[in-house]
Amino acid sequence: MAGTVLKNPPVAHKPFFVPPLEEVVKVLSNGLTSNFAKVEVDIVDCPDLTKEPFTLACKGLGGKPRLIEVGGPPYLLPLVKRDKVYDMKDLGKLADVEPAFLIGAGAGPWPYAGVNCEMMVNLEVKGGNANNHTRISKVNTKDGSCILERLPDSETRCALLANIFCSEGKPGKVLKVSCKKRTGKDDFIASIRKTLQAHYKEKAVGLGGTFLLKEGKAKQHIMPDFSTTPVNTDEEVEKWLHFYNMSAPLIAVGTLASADPGLDLRLQHFHSFSHHGEGGHYHIDTEPDTVEYLGYFSLAEYVYRVDQPAETHHVGRD
């Protein structure tokens, strides 16, 4: 039945290549300068991410770091598969992480929202209980504006697709990436991903965490309700989506991979939320001269692929 959580979905997993943090610092410090005027990359003790400005559900990114990809765009396009609903409280167990801290980007629980929506996963699962700071954003049908809301602890479902960084939420060393003034054409996450890809080639490196758009604005989208006619191309996706120019500060959560180890991965996916009513799927900053980013990331040891679509395509992955 549509809206019923899928129990015991198939799961596959593969290891990522995990280079030393010191090496990654050098790689990013050199590579990101092709896209930003000012770049600082360091290894630091993870700050308390429960505090402002990040306001996440757990303090750190440490302890059994994994990427989890659930479903995928083939369950949304060309037409929605409404039976693809998952409980995020199950995901930590599937990835052998308990307790679990989950942050990332996905499609929200349409049975709860009443419509298709974006989701900013921000969830602690401990002893079967949820400490849920997850937000969803949906399109206001009256004026097309963004409606951003926090989900209750009792609503831990996602639908169709999600890209999640999972860990035990412990303190530990993380990569701190600070960039100002964008001079290239790539967004913040793409610049990190492409830099890692250029250096590590076919060795897949996985990264997850959070970043803050401190200054400027960002192009972001929110999905409207499901299309009743097939959406078959990226051009049709662009026409279907609702785009916004959203203002800093924006808190983004998500994942990236430098290469696909053979699991049909979405290579980057970040969503952002705010405390001023805006949130959605991050594309790129729109004020490059003044933009400022601050990110904290952890290297993932494994990627877990949950309910991978048997029939796939590459539409709607930007």
Phi and psi in degrees as GROMACS dihedral restraints (atoms count N, CA, C in turn):
[ dihedral_restraints ]
;  ai    aj    ak    al  type     phi  dphi    fc
    3     4     5     6     1   -60.8    20    10
    4     5     6     7     1   133.1    20    10
    6     7     8     9     1    95.3    20    10
    7     8     9    10     1   -13.2    20    10
    9    10    11    12     1   -81.2    20    10
   10    11    12    13     1   134.9    20    10
   12    13    14    15     1   -65.3    20    10
   13    14    15    16     1   134.2    20    10
   15    16    17    18     1   -75.9    20    10
   16    17    18    19     1   116.7    20    10
   18    19    20    21     1   -93.0    20    10
   19    20    21    22     1   143.1    20    10
   21    22    23    24     1    52.9    20    10
   22    23    24    25     1    53.5    20    10
   24    25    26    27     1   -67.0    20    10
   25    26    27    28     1   153.6    20    10
   27    28    29    30     1   -65.1    20    10
   28    29    30    31     1   143.4    20    10
   30    31    32    33     1  -134.3    20    10
   31    32    33    34     1   131.6    20    10
   33    34    35    36     1  -124.2    20    10
   34    35    36    37     1   154.9    20    10
   36    37    38    39     1  -147.8    20    10
   37    38    39    40     1   152.9    20    10
   39    40    41    42     1  -141.7    20    10
   40    41    42    43     1   151.9    20    10
   42    43    44    45     1   -76.6    20    10
   43    44    45    46     1   148.7    20    10
   45    46    47    48     1   -91.6    20    10
   46    47    48    49     1   159.1    20    10
   48    49    50    51     1   -77.5    20    10
   49    50    51    52     1   127.9    20    10
   51    52    53    54     1  -117.4    20    10
   52    53    54    55     1    93.2    20    10
   54    55    56    57     1   -75.2    20    10
   55    56    57    58     1   162.5    20    10
   57    58    59    60     1   -61.9    20    10
   58    59    60    61     1   142.9    20    10
   60    61    62    63     1   -57.4    20    10
   61    62    63    64     1   -36.9    20    10
   63    64    65    66     1   -61.6    20    10
   64    65    66    67     1   -36.3    20    10
   66    67    68    69     1   -69.0    20    10
   67    68    69    70     1   -42.4    20    10
   69    70    71    72     1   -62.8    20    10
   70    71    72    73     1   -37.6    20    10
   72    73    74    75     1   -57.7    20    10
   73    74    75    76     1   -45.6    20    10
   75    76    77    78     1   -65.5    20    10
   76    77    78    79     1   -43.4    20    10
   78    79    80    81     1   -61.6    20    10
   79    80    81    82     1   -47.8    20    10
   81    82    83    84     1   -71.7    20    10
   82    83    84    85     1   -37.9    20    10
   84    85    86    87     1   -59.2    20    10
   85    86    87    88     1   -37.7    20    10
   87    88    89    90     1   -78.9    20    10
   88    89    90    91     1   -45.7    20    10
   90    91    92    93     1   -73.1    20    10
   91    92    93    94     1   -36.7    20    10
   93    94    95    96     1   -70.9    20    10
   94    95    96    97     1   -16.6    20    10
   96    97    98    99     1   -67.3    20    10
   97    98    99   100     1   -15.5    20    10
   99   100   101   102     1   -77.2    20    10
  100   101   102   103     1   -10.1    20    10
  102   103   104   105     1  -123.1    20    10
  103   104   105   106     1   -16.0    20    10
  105   106   107   108     1  -136.7    20    10
  106   107   108   109     1   144.7    20    10
  108   109   110   111     1   -72.0    20    10
  109   110   111   112     1   -35.9    20    10
  111   112   113   114     1  -125.7    20    10
  112   113   114   115     1   124.2    20    10
  114   115   116   117     1  -132.4    20    10
  115   116   117   118     1   130.3    20    10
  117   118   119   120     1  -133.6    20    10
  118   119   120   121     1   123.2    20    10
  120   121   122   123     1  -127.1    20    10
  121   122   123   124     1   127.6    20    10
  123   124   125   126     1  -141.6    20    10
  124   125   126   127     1   164.4    20    10
  126   127   128   129     1  -101.1    20    10
  127   128   129   130     1   124.3    20    10
  129   130   131   132     1  -136.4    20    10
  130   131   132   133     1   163.3    20    10
  132   133   134   135     1   -71.2    20    10
  133   134   135   136     1   132.0    20    10
  135   136   137   138     1   -60.1    20    10
  136   137   138   139     1   128.0    20    10
  138   139   140   141     1   -67.1    20    10
  139   140   141   142     1   166.5    20    10
  141   142   143   144     1   -71.4    20    10
  142   143   144   145     1   102.4    20    10
  144   145   146   147     1   -76.5    20    10
  145   146   147   148     1    -6.8    20    10
  147   148   149   150     1   -75.4    20    10
  148   149   150   151     1   -18.7    20    10
  150   151   152   153     1   -87.6    20    10
  151   152   153   154     1   164.1    20    10
  153   154   155   156     1   -62.7    20    10
  154   155   156   157     1   146.4    20    10
  156   157   158   159     1   -88.9    20    10
  157   158   159   160     1    -3.9    20    10
  159   160   161   162     1   -82.6    20    10
  160   161   162   163     1   -39.7    20    10
  162   163   164   165     1    50.8    20    10
  163   164   165   166     1    48.8    20    10
  165   166   167   168     1   -89.7    20    10
  166   167   168   169     1   171.6    20    10
  168   169   170   171     1   -78.1    20    10
  169   170   171   172     1   -21.7    20    10
  171   172   173   174     1  -132.5    20    10
  172   173   174   175     1   163.4    20    10
  174   175   176   177     1   -75.5    20    10
  175   176   177   178     1   -38.7    20    10
  177   178   179   180     1  -131.3    20    10
  178   179   180   181     1  -177.9    20    10
  180   181   182   183     1  -114.7    20    10
  181   182   183   184     1    11.6    20    10
  183   184   185   186     1   -94.0    20    10
  184   185   186   187     1   162.1    20    10
  186   187   188   189     1    92.8    20    10
  187   188   189   190     1   103.5    20    10
  189   190   191   192     1    51.7    20    10
  190   191   192   193     1    57.9    20    10
  192   193   194   195     1   -70.4    20    10
  193   194   195   196     1   126.4    20    10
  195   196   197   198     1  -137.0    20    10
  196   197   198   199     1   156.2    20    10
  198   199   200   201     1  -101.8    20    10
  199   200   201   202     1   140.7    20    10
  201   202   203   204     1  -124.8    20    10
  202   203   204   205     1   122.0    20    10
  204   205   206   207     1  -111.7    20    10
  205   206   207   208     1   123.9    20    10
  207   208   209   210     1  -109.0    20    10
  208   209   210   211     1   130.3    20    10
  210   211   212   213     1    57.3    20    10
  211   212   213   214     1  -134.7    20    10
  213   214   215   216     1   160.0    20    10
  214   215   216   217     1   171.8    20    10
  216   217   218   219     1   -53.0    20    10
  217   218   219   220     1   -29.2    20    10
  219   220   221   222     1   -61.2    20    10
  220   221   222   223     1   -17.1    20    10
  222   223   224   225     1   -85.6    20    10
  223   224   225   226     1   -10.6    20    10
  225   226   227   228     1  -103.4    20    10
  226   227   228   229     1   -37.5    20    10
  228   229   230   231     1  -126.8    20    10
  229   230   231   232     1   145.2    20    10
  231   232   233   234     1   -74.7    20    10
  232   233   234   235     1   -24.6    20    10
  234   235   236   237     1  -133.3    20    10
  235   236   237   238     1   147.5    20    10
  237   238   239   240     1   -67.3    20    10
  238   239   240   241     1   143.9    20    10
  240   241   242   243     1  -107.4    20    10
  241   242   243   244     1    95.7    20    10
  243   244   245   246     1   -68.6    20    10
  244   245   246   247     1   -12.5    20    10
  246   247   248   249     1   -79.8    20    10
  247   248   249   250     1    -5.3    20    10
  249   250   251   252     1   -91.3    20    10
  250   251   252   253     1    82.7    20    10
  252   253   254   255     1  -126.5    20    10
  253   254   255   256     1   135.1    20    10
  255   256   257   258     1  -129.6    20    10
  256   257   258   259     1   154.4    20    10
  258   259   260   261     1  -103.3    20    10
  259   260   261   262     1   118.2    20    10
  261   262   263   264     1   -67.1    20    10
  262   263   264   265     1   -19.0    20    10
  264   265   266   267     1   -64.6    20    10
  265   266   267   268     1   -20.7    20    10
  267   268   269   270     1   -82.7    20    10
  268   269   270   271     1   -19.0    20    10
  270   271   272   273     1   -68.7    20    10
  271   272   273   274     1   -38.6    20    10
  273   274   275   276     1   -59.1    20    10
  274   275   276   277     1   -43.9    20    10
  276   277   278   279     1   -60.8    20    10
  277   278   279   280     1   -42.3    20    10
  279   280   281   282     1   -63.1    20    10
  280   281   282   283     1   -28.8    20    10
  282   283   284   285     1  -100.1    20    10
  283   284   285   286     1    10.8    20    10
  285   286   287   288     1    61.6    20    10
  286   287   288   289     1    40.9    20    10
  288   289   290   291     1  -128.5    20    10
  289   290   291   292     1   111.5    20    10
  291   292   293   294     1  -145.6    20    10
  292   293   294   295     1   127.4    20    10
  294   295   296   297     1   -64.7    20    10
  295   296   297   298     1   164.0    20    10
  297   298   299   300     1  -126.8    20    10
  298   299   300   301     1   137.8    20    10
  300   301   302   303     1  -112.9    20    10
  301   302   303   304     1   120.5    20    10
  303   304   305   306     1  -118.6    20    10
  304   305   306   307     1   125.8    20    10
  306   307   308   309     1  -135.9    20    10
  307   308   309   310     1   143.4    20    10
  309   310   311   312     1   163.1    20    10
  310   311   312   313     1  -164.7    20    10
  312   313   314   315     1  -120.3    20    10
  313   314   315   316     1   137.9    20    10
  315   316   317   318     1  -166.8    20    10
  316   317   318   319     1  -175.4    20    10
  318   319   320   321     1   -93.8    20    10
  319   320   321   322     1   133.0    20    10
  321   322   323   324     1   -75.4    20    10
  322   323   324   325     1   173.6    20    10
  324   325   326   327     1   -76.4    20    10
  325   326   327   328     1    92.0    20    10
  327   328   329   330     1   -60.3    20    10
  328   329   330   331     1   -29.1    20    10
  330   331   332   333     1   -63.0    20    10
  331   332   333   334     1   -30.6    20    10
  333   334   335   336     1   -80.7    20    10
  334   335   336   337     1   -46.1    20    10
  336   337   338   339     1   -75.0    20    10
  337   338   339   340     1   -24.0    20    10
  339   340   341   342     1    88.6    20    10
  340   341   342   343     1   -14.7    20    10
  342   343   344   345     1  -145.7    20    10
  343   344   345   346     1   167.4    20    10
  345   346   347   348     1   -60.9    20    10
  346   347   348   349     1   146.4    20    10
  348   349   350   351     1  -160.1    20    10
  349   350   351   352     1   162.5    20    10
  351   352   353   354     1   -85.1    20    10
  352   353   354   355     1   153.3    20    10
  354   355   356   357     1  -134.1    20    10
  355   356   357   358     1   135.1    20    10
  357   358   359   360     1  -111.3    20    10
  358   359   360   361     1    94.8    20    10
  360   361   362   363     1   -67.7    20    10
  361   362   363   364     1   130.3    20    10
  363   364   365   366     1  -156.8    20    10
  364   365   366   367     1    84.3    20    10
  366   367   368   369     1  -142.1    20    10
  367   368   369   370     1   133.2    20    10
  369   370   371   372     1  -110.3    20    10
  370   371   372   373     1   129.2    20    10
  372   373   374   375     1  -118.3    20    10
  373   374   375   376     1   118.9    20    10
  375   376   377   378     1  -140.8    20    10
  376   377   378   379     1   120.5    20    10
  378   379   380   381     1    60.1    20    10
  379   380   381   382     1    32.1    20    10
  381   382   383   384     1    80.1    20    10
  382   383   384   385     1    -2.9    20    10
  384   385   386   387     1  -100.5    20    10
  385   386   387   388     1   150.0    20    10
  387   388   389   390     1  -110.0    20    10
  388   389   390   391     1   129.8    20    10
  390   391   392   393     1  -106.9    20    10
  391   392   393   394     1    94.9    20    10
  393   394   395   396     1  -105.0    20    10
  394   395   396   397     1   112.8    20    10
  396   397   398   399     1  -111.0    20    10
  397   398   399   400     1    16.5    20    10
  399   400   401   402     1   -65.3    20    10
  400   401   402   403     1   140.0    20    10
  402   403   404   405     1  -113.2    20    10
  403   404   405   406     1   155.3    20    10
  405   406   407   408     1  -125.9    20    10
  406   407   408   409     1   150.7    20    10
  408   409   410   411     1  -127.1    20    10
  409   410   411   412     1   138.5    20    10
  411   412   413   414     1  -137.7    20    10
  412   413   414   415     1   164.4    20    10
  414   415   416   417     1   -85.1    20    10
  415   416   417   418     1   127.0    20    10
  417   418   419   420     1   -69.7    20    10
  418   419   420   421     1   115.3    20    10
  420   421   422   423     1   -69.3    20    10
  421   422   423   424     1   -14.8    20    10
  423   424   425   426     1   -80.1    20    10
  424   425   426   427     1   -45.1    20    10
  426   427   428   429     1  -131.3    20    10
  427   428   429   430     1     4.3    20    10
  429   430   431   432     1    78.1    20    10
  430   431   432   433     1     5.7    20    10
  432   433   434   435     1   -77.7    20    10
  433   434   435   436     1   174.9    20    10
  435   436   437   438     1   -88.1    20    10
  436   437   438   439     1   132.3    20    10
  438   439   440   441     1  -111.4    20    10
  439   440   441   442     1   115.4    20    10
  441   442   443   444     1  -111.6    20    10
  442   443   444   445     1   130.2    20    10
  444   445   446   447     1  -144.0    20    10
  445   446   447   448     1   153.8    20    10
  447   448   449   450     1   -92.6    20    10
  448   449   450   451     1   138.4    20    10
  450   451   452   453     1   -81.0    20    10
  451   452   453   454     1   147.8    20    10
  453   454   455   456     1   -72.0    20    10
  454   455   456   457     1   162.5    20    10
  456   457   458   459     1   -58.2    20    10
  457   458   459   460     1   -27.2    20    10
  459   460   461   462     1   -78.5    20    10
  460   461   462   463     1   -11.6    20    10
  462   463   464   465     1  -108.7    20    10
  463   464   465   466     1    97.6    20    10
  465   466   467   468     1  -119.5    20    10
  466   467   468   469     1    19.8    20    10
  468   469   470   471     1   -85.6    20    10
  469   470   471   472     1   153.6    20    10
  471   472   473   474     1  -131.1    20    10
  472   473   474   475     1   170.1    20    10
  474   475   476   477     1  -135.0    20    10
  475   476   477   478     1   147.3    20    10
  477   478   479   480     1    71.2    20    10
  478   479   480   481     1   -55.1    20    10
  480   481   482   483     1  -160.1    20    10
  481   482   483   484     1   148.1    20    10
  483   484   485   486     1  -163.5    20    10
  484   485   486   487     1   146.1    20    10
  486   487   488   489     1  -124.9    20    10
  487   488   489   490     1   111.5    20    10
  489   490   491   492     1  -126.9    20    10
  490   491   492   493     1   137.2    20    10
  492   493   494   495     1   -93.9    20    10
  493   494   495   496     1   126.6    20    10
  495   496   497   498     1  -121.6    20    10
  496   497   498   499     1   134.0    20    10
  498   499   500   501     1  -152.8    20    10
  499   500   501   502     1  -176.5    20    10
  501   502   503   504     1   -86.0    20    10
  502   503   504   505     1    -1.9    20    10
  504   505   506   507     1    73.1    20    10
  505   506   507   508     1    23.0    20    10
  507   508   509   510     1   -86.9    20    10
  508   509   510   511     1   158.5    20    10
  510   511   512   513     1   -63.5    20    10
  511   512   513   514     1   161.8    20    10
  513   514   515   516     1   162.1    20    10
  514   515   516   517     1  -179.7    20    10
  516   517   518   519     1   -76.6    20    10
  517   518   519   520     1   139.9    20    10
  519   520   521   522     1  -139.1    20    10
  520   521   522   523     1   165.2    20    10
  522   523   524   525     1   -85.2    20    10
  523   524   525   526     1   126.5    20    10
  525   526   527   528     1  -104.2    20    10
  526   527   528   529     1   122.0    20    10
  528   529   530   531     1  -122.9    20    10
  529   530   531   532     1   117.8    20    10
  531   532   533   534     1  -120.9    20    10
  532   533   534   535     1   127.3    20    10
  534   535   536   537     1  -136.0    20    10
  535   536   537   538     1   141.0    20    10
  537   538   539   540     1  -133.0    20    10
  538   539   540   541     1   148.5    20    10
  540   541   542   543     1    56.2    20    10
  541   542   543   544     1    98.2    20    10
  543   544   545   546     1   -79.3    20    10
  544   545   546   547     1   124.9    20    10
  546   547   548   549     1  -108.9    20    10
  547   548   549   550     1   -14.6    20    10
  549   550   551   552     1  -105.8    20    10
  550   551   552   553     1  -173.5    20    10
  552   553   554   555     1   -95.1    20    10
  553   554   555   556     1    -9.7    20    10
  555   556   557   558     1   -89.3    20    10
  556   557   558   559     1   144.4    20    10
  558   559   560   561     1   -69.8    20    10
  559   560   561   562     1   172.2    20    10
  561   562   563   564     1   -57.3    20    10
  562   563   564   565     1   -47.4    20    10
  564   565   566   567     1   -72.1    20    10
  565   566   567   568     1   -41.9    20    10
  567   568   569   570     1   -61.8    20    10
  568   569   570   571     1   -35.8    20    10
  570   571   572   573     1   -65.8    20    10
  571   572   573   574     1   -38.1    20    10
  573   574   575   576     1   -67.7    20    10
  574   575   576   577     1   -47.7    20    10
  576   577   578   579     1   -61.6    20    10
  577   578   579   580     1   -46.7    20    10
  579   580   581   582     1   -68.1    20    10
  580   581   582   583     1   -32.8    20    10
  582   583   584   585     1   -65.1    20    10
  583   584   585   586     1   -45.0    20    10
  585   586   587   588     1   -65.3    20    10
  586   587   588   589     1   -39.8    20    10
  588   589   590   591     1   -64.0    20    10
  589   590   591   592     1   -41.8    20    10
  591   592   593   594     1   -63.2    20    10
  592   593   594   595     1   -33.0    20    10
  594   595   596   597     1   -86.5    20    10
  595   596   597   598     1   -43.9    20    10
  597   598   599   600     1   -95.6    20    10
  598   599   600   601     1    -5.9    20    10
  600   601   602   603     1    52.9    20    10
  601   602   603   604     1  -121.2    20    10
  603   604   605   606     1   -78.1    20    10
  604   605   606   607     1    -9.0    20    10
  606   607   608   609     1   -75.1    20    10
  607   608   609   610     1   113.0    20    10
  609   610   611   612     1   -79.9    20    10
  610   611   612   613     1   120.5    20    10
  612   613   614   615     1  -110.0    20    10
  613   614   615   616     1   128.1    20    10
  615   616   617   618     1  -108.0    20    10
  616   617   618   619     1   142.0    20    10
  618   619   620   621     1  -140.1    20    10
  619   620   621   622     1   142.0    20    10
  621   622   623   624     1  -147.5    20    10
  622   623   624   625     1   161.4    20    10
  624   625   626   627     1   154.7    20    10
  625   626   627   628     1  -145.1    20    10
  627   628   629   630     1  -141.4    20    10
  628   629   630   631     1   148.3    20    10
  630   631   632   633     1  -138.8    20    10
  631   632   633   634     1   155.2    20    10
  633   634   635   636     1  -111.4    20    10
  634   635   636   637     1   125.7    20    10
  636   637   638   639     1   -82.5    20    10
  637   638   639   640     1   101.6    20    10
  639   640   641   642     1   -80.1    20    10
  640   641   642   643     1   -38.6    20    10
  642   643   644   645     1  -134.7    20    10
  643   644   645   646     1   147.4    20    10
  645   646   647   648     1   101.1    20    10
  646   647   648   649     1  -162.4    20    10
  648   649   650   651     1  -135.4    20    10
  649   650   651   652     1   164.2    20    10
  651   652   653   654     1  -136.0    20    10
  652   653   654   655     1   141.8    20    10
  654   655   656   657     1   -75.6    20    10
  655   656   657   658     1   121.5    20    10
  657   658   659   660     1  -138.7    20    10
  658   659   660   661     1   153.2    20    10
  660   661   662   663     1  -118.9    20    10
  661   662   663   664     1   158.9    20    10
  663   664   665   666     1  -127.8    20    10
  664   665   666   667     1   132.7    20    10
  666   667   668   669     1   -72.0    20    10
  667   668   669   670     1   135.0    20    10
  669   670   671   672     1   -76.5    20    10
  670   671   672   673     1  -173.0    20    10
  672   673   674   675     1   -63.1    20    10
  673   674   675   676     1   161.8    20    10
  675   676   677   678     1   -56.2    20    10
  676   677   678   679     1   139.8    20    10
  678   679   680   681     1   -72.9    20    10
  679   680   681   682     1   138.8    20    10
  681   682   683   684     1   -89.3    20    10
  682   683   684   685     1   -10.2    20    10
  684   685   686   687     1  -114.7    20    10
  685   686   687   688     1   148.2    20    10
  687   688   689   690     1   -58.9    20    10
  688   689   690   691     1   136.5    20    10
  690   691   692   693     1  -108.9    20    10
  691   692   693   694     1   108.4    20    10
  693   694   695   696     1  -109.9    20    10
  694   695   696   697     1   -16.8    20    10
  696   697   698   699     1  -132.6    20    10
  697   698   699   700     1   162.8    20    10
  699   700   701   702     1   -63.1    20    10
  700   701   702   703     1   -31.5    20    10
  702   703   704   705     1   -64.7    20    10
  703   704   705   706     1   -41.2    20    10
  705   706   707   708     1   -68.5    20    10
  706   707   708   709     1   -34.3    20    10
  708   709   710   711     1   -61.5    20    10
  709   710   711   712     1   -44.9    20    10
  711   712   713   714     1   -59.0    20    10
  712   713   714   715     1   -39.5    20    10
  714   715   716   717     1   -70.7    20    10
  715   716   717   718     1   -31.5    20    10
  717   718   719   720     1   -76.3    20    10
  718   719   720   721     1   -39.3    20    10
  720   721   722   723     1   -69.2    20    10
  721   722   723   724     1   157.6    20    10
  723   724   725   726     1  -107.8    20    10
  724   725   726   727     1   123.2    20    10
  726   727   728   729     1  -104.0    20    10
  727   728   729   730     1   147.9    20    10
  729   730   731   732     1  -139.3    20    10
  730   731   732   733     1   156.6    20    10
  732   733   734   735     1  -108.2    20    10
  733   734   735   736     1    98.8    20    10
  735   736   737   738     1   -99.6    20    10
  736   737   738   739     1   147.6    20    10
  738   739   740   741     1   -96.3    20    10
  739   740   741   742     1   146.4    20    10
  741   742   743   744     1   -66.4    20    10
  742   743   744   745     1   156.5    20    10
  744   745   746   747     1   -79.3    20    10
  745   746   747   748     1   136.5    20    10
  747   748   749   750     1  -120.8    20    10
  748   749   750   751     1   134.4    20    10
  750   751   752   753     1  -105.9    20    10
  751   752   753   754     1   113.1    20    10
  753   754   755   756     1  -105.3    20    10
  754   755   756   757     1   145.3    20    10
  756   757   758   759     1  -135.8    20    10
  757   758   759   760     1   143.3    20    10
  759   760   761   762     1   167.6    20    10
  760   761   762   763     1  -160.8    20    10
  762   763   764   765     1  -140.2    20    10
  763   764   765   766     1   159.9    20    10
  765   766   767   768     1  -148.1    20    10
  766   767   768   769     1   154.5    20    10
  768   769   770   771     1  -136.0    20    10
  769   770   771   772     1   137.4    20    10
  771   772   773   774     1   -74.8    20    10
  772   773   774   775     1   -21.9    20    10
  774   775   776   777     1  -158.5    20    10
  775   776   777   778     1   161.3    20    10
  777   778   779   780     1   -96.2    20    10
  778   779   780   781     1   117.6    20    10
  780   781   782   783     1   -79.4    20    10
  781   782   783   784     1    20.0    20    10
  783   784   785   786     1   101.3    20    10
  784   785   786   787     1    24.7    20    10
  786   787   788   789     1  -121.2    20    10
  787   788   789   790     1    19.7    20    10
  789   790   791   792     1    54.5    20    10
  790   791   792   793     1    53.3    20    10
  792   793   794   795     1   -80.6    20    10
  793   794   795   796     1   150.2    20    10
  795   796   797   798     1   -85.6    20    10
  796   797   798   799     1   118.9    20    10
  798   799   800   801     1   -76.4    20    10
  799   800   801   802     1   -20.4    20    10
  801   802   803   804     1  -153.7    20    10
  802   803   804   805     1   143.8    20    10
  804   805   806   807     1  -164.8    20    10
  805   806   807   808     1   109.0    20    10
  807   808   809   810     1  -130.3    20    10
  808   809   810   811     1   136.1    20    10
  810   811   812   813     1  -118.3    20    10
  811   812   813   814     1   152.3    20    10
  813   814   815   816     1  -125.2    20    10
  814   815   816   817     1   153.5    20    10
  816   817   818   819     1  -129.3    20    10
  817   818   819   820     1   172.8    20    10
  819   820   821   822     1  -146.9    20    10
  820   821   822   823     1   179.1    20    10
  822   823   824   825     1  -110.4    20    10
  823   824   825   826     1    17.5    20    10
  825   826   827   828     1  -123.0    20    10
  826   827   828   829     1    17.5    20    10
  828   829   830   831     1    95.3    20    10
  829   830   831   832     1     9.1    20    10
  831   832   833   834     1  -119.4    20    10
  832   833   834   835     1   146.3    20    10
  834   835   836   837     1  -176.5    20    10
  835   836   837   838     1   152.5    20    10
  837   838   839   840     1   173.5    20    10
  838   839   840   841     1  -162.8    20    10
  840   841   842   843     1   -84.9    20    10
  841   842   843   844     1   118.6    20    10
  843   844   845   846     1   -72.6    20    10
  844   845   846   847     1   130.0    20    10
  846   847   848   849     1  -110.2    20    10
  847   848   849   850     1   -63.0    20    10
  849   850   851   852     1  -168.4    20    10
  850   851   852   853     1   153.8    20    10
  852   853   854   855     1   -70.4    20    10
  853   854   855   856     1   151.9    20    10
  855   856   857   858     1  -113.7    20    10
  856   857   858   859     1     1.2    20    10
  858   859   860   861     1  -128.9    20    10
  859   860   861   862     1    71.1    20    10
  861   862   863   864     1   -60.0    20    10
  862   863   864   865     1   -29.5    20    10
  864   865   866   867     1   -68.3    20    10
  865   866   867   868     1   -27.9    20    10
  867   868   869   870     1  -116.6    20    10
  868   869   870   871     1     0.1    20    10
  870   871   872   873     1   -66.3    20    10
  871   872   873   874     1   146.5    20    10
  873   874   875   876     1  -142.5    20    10
  874   875   876   877     1   129.4    20    10
  876   877   878   879     1  -118.3    20    10
  877   878   879   880     1   146.2    20    10
  879   880   881   882     1  -137.9    20    10
  880   881   882   883     1   117.8    20    10
  882   883   884   885     1  -126.8    20    10
  883   884   885   886     1   149.2    20    10
  885   886   887   888     1  -125.1    20    10
  886   887   888   889     1   125.0    20    10
  888   889   890   891     1  -135.7    20    10
  889   890   891   892     1   154.4    20    10
  891   892   893   894     1  -128.1    20    10
  892   893   894   895     1   145.2    20    10
  894   895   896   897     1   -77.4    20    10
  895   896   897   898     1   135.0    20    10
  897   898   899   900     1   -90.3    20    10
  898   899   900   901     1   142.4    20    10
  900   901   902   903     1   -85.5    20    10
  901   902   903   904     1   -31.8    20    10
  903   904   905   906     1  -141.6    20    10
  904   905   906   907     1   160.9    20    10
  906   907   908   909     1  -120.4    20    10
  907   908   909   910     1   131.7    20    10
  909   910   911   912     1  -108.3    20    10
  910   911   912   913     1   126.6    20    10
  912   913   914   915     1  -108.6    20    10
  913   914   915   916     1   110.9    20    10
  915   916   917   918     1  -103.6    20    10
  916   917   918   919     1   124.2    20    10
  918   919   920   921     1    52.9    20    10
  919   920   921   922     1    53.4    20    10
  921   922   923   924     1   -62.1    20    10
  922   923   924   925     1   130.0    20    10
  924   925   926   927     1   -61.2    20    10
  925   926   927   928     1   134.0    20    10
  927   928   929   930     1   -71.5    20    10
  928   929   930   931     1   -35.6    20    10
  930   931   932   933     1  -110.1    20    10
  931   932   933   934     1   124.1    20    10
  933   934   935   936     1  -124.3    20    10
  934   935   936   937     1   168.6    20    10
  936   937   938   939     1  -156.5    20    10
  937   938   939   940     1   174.9    20    10
  939   940   941   942     1  -116.1    20    10
  940   941   942   943     1    21.9    20    10
  942   943   944   945     1   -82.2    20    10
  943   944   945   946     1   139.4    20    10
  945   946   947   948     1    75.6    20    10
  946   947   948   949     1    32.0    20    10
  948   949   950   951     1  -107.1    20    10
  949   950   951   952     1     2.1    20    10
